[in-house]
Amino acid sequence: MTQSEENYLKGIYHLSHAGRASVSTNAIAAHMETKPSSVTDMLKRLSDKDLVDYQPYKGVTLTSGGTAQALRVIRKHRLWEVFLVEKLDFSWDEVHEVAEQLEHIASEKLIDRLDALLDYPDFDPHGDPIPDKEGHFKTREKRLLSTLQPGEKGVCIGVKDSSSPFLRFLDKNGIALGTRIAVLEKEEFDDSMAIQMGEQQLQISHQIATNLYIKPIT
């Protein structure tokens, strides 16, 4: 597997909601920031390796083998993110680009030892599940903060947007995994929210609320 092939499989997996739905060539091109013609060439290569089911003008889905390969790359990426945060004191907005490079290391022995060193984490620093060696991962109840109503509360367990600017915004405002959030008010006009976090109150936009995953609590 080349790095480019691994990146395509991972991208198709994310775009297809866990590999189950068909993804268009244009969607892949936008995600990979390349030309549709280049995507078509790659899909033909992956199809020849029985990693995708590609039908021109009808989109592409991952085969079982393609899904397994995508999950291996995702597993490595998320384990490296945990390592960078827990062992090397990177902040959660710094780790994605470094993990993008480390995820292509082929040694399964290294990744198994990395997993053991980290005590087999279930989730990465952004709250995303980490697949195990067989491609299985844990799920948990979660809702977007934007779906909560005044009086409801929960614990932040993940982010939908893991871009550096968004994560820096969360750091600046004291929002992290494990933060308890209570919804105080919700504006009818634009769905912005007033939230309570400990002693702190904060007004956040609808865009912010739609990028925070919450585990509701009573």
N, C-alpha and C positions, 0 to 999 in steps of 0.2 A: 504494500500500500504506500503510495506517495503521500506527502503532506497535503497536496492539493486534493487528492481523492478523499482523504480523511476529512478535510474541511467541508467538502461538498456533502458527504454523508451526514456529518453533524448538522450542517445547515438545513438539509432536507428534513432531518428528524425534528428539529425545532420548528420549522415552518409547517410541518404536517401534523403537529399535535401528537407527538409520540409515534410517528411513523405510520399512522393509520389512514390518513387522508391524502388524496392526490394533490400535488403541488405543481403549479404552472412554471414553464420555463422563465417567463418574465419575473415571477416572484423570486425565483432562485437568482436570476441575474441581478435584481435589485439588492437582495440580501448579500450576495458575494461581491457586489460592486464591479460587475464585469458585463460584457456584451452577451446578448442571448445566443449568438452564434457560438461563442466559447462554451456556454452552458450546454448547448446541444452536443458539441463534440465530447464534453466530459460525460454526459449522460449515456452516450453511446459506449464509451469505454467502460463505465460502471455496469451497463447492461450486459456487455460481453463477459464481465466477471460475475454475472448473476447477483449483483448487489442491489440493483434497482429494476423495477418493472417500468420500462419507458415506452410510451406510445405517443408518437408525434401528434401535436395539437390536442392531446388529451391529458397531458401532465405525466407525473412520475410518482411512484410510491416505492418505498423501500421493501426489498425482500426480507425474509427472516435473517439471511446472512448479512444484508446491509444494515438492518436494525442492530444486530449484534455488534458489528464493527462500529457503528455510531455510538452505541452505549459504552464501548471500551474507551473511545476517545473522551467522551463526556466524563466517565469515571476518572480518568487520569487528570483531566482539567480540574475537576472539582476537588480531588485529593490534593493536588498541588496548591490550589487556593487555600485550603485549610492549613497546609504546611507553611505557606508563606506568611499567613496571619499569625498562627500559633507559635511557630518556631523562629521566624525571622522578623517578627514585629512589623510586617507590612500592614498598612491600613486597608480596609476592604475596598476602597476605590482605586487602589494601586495594583491589585493582584491579577486582574483579568488579562491584561496584555502580556504579563510574564507567563501566566499559565497557558496562554495561547501558544507559546514557544515550547514549553515543557511537555505539553500534552502529546507531542509527537514522538517522545522517547519510546522505543519499542519494547524494552526489557520488561517482561511480565514479572520477573523475579524482583526487580526494583520496585515496581508498583505494589506488589504484594507486601514487601517489607515496609514501604511507605505507609500503607494502610494499617499495618500492625503497629508501627511507630506512633501513629495518630490515634490508636485505640479504636479503630474501625468506626469512624464517624458516619453518621447517617445523613448529615446535611452540611452544605458548604457555608462559607461566611455570609452568603446572601440569602440563605434559607432554602436553597434548591437541594433536592434529594440526590444523594450519591449512589449510583448503581453499585451492587456488589459484583463479584467475579462472574456470576451467572446472569447479570443484567437485571436483577430484581432490585427494587428500591422501595423504601417506605413512603406511604402517603399519610397525610393528616388533614383534618378539617381546616379549611381556610376560606376566608372571604376577603374581598377587597374592602378597604376601609370606607370607600365611597358608598358601599351598600348598607352601612350601619346607620341607624337613626338616633336622634338625640335620646340620651338615657342609656344607650347600649355601650358596651366597653369590651376590650379584648387586649391581647398581647401581640405585638408585632413579631411575626415569624418569618417574614421574607419580603423581597422586593420584586416587582415585576420589571422595573427598569433598573438595570445594574450599571448604567453609565456613570462615569466618574463625576460629572457635574451634579447628578441627582444624589449620589452617595455623599458628596461633599455638603450638599444642602442639608441632608439628614444629620450629618455630623455637627454641622453648625448649629442646628436647632435641637440637638440632644435626642434624636430619634435613632434607635438601634434595635437589633434583635433582642427581644426580651422586654422592651419598653411597654409598659401598661398604658393604654390610651382609652380615654373616655370621651365620647362625643357629647358636647354641650349644646351646640346649636348647628343647624344646617340651613343655609340661605336658600330660599325658594328661587331666587333670581338666577344664581349661577352654581348652586350646589357646593359652594365653598363651605368650610366647616370651622367651628371653634372647638378645639379639643383641649383636654386636660391631661397632663403627664406629671404625676406627682404634684408638686407645688406650682408647676409652670403651666400657663395657658398659652395657646398658640392658634393663630388663624391660618388655615392652609387652603390652597386652591383645590378645585375639583381635580385638576391634573395630578397634584401630589397625592390626593386620596385614592386615585385610581391606580396608583403604582405601589401601594403598600398592602401587603397581605397580613391579615389579622386572624388570630384564633379567638373566636368569641368566648367570653367568660361571663358567668352570672354573678 
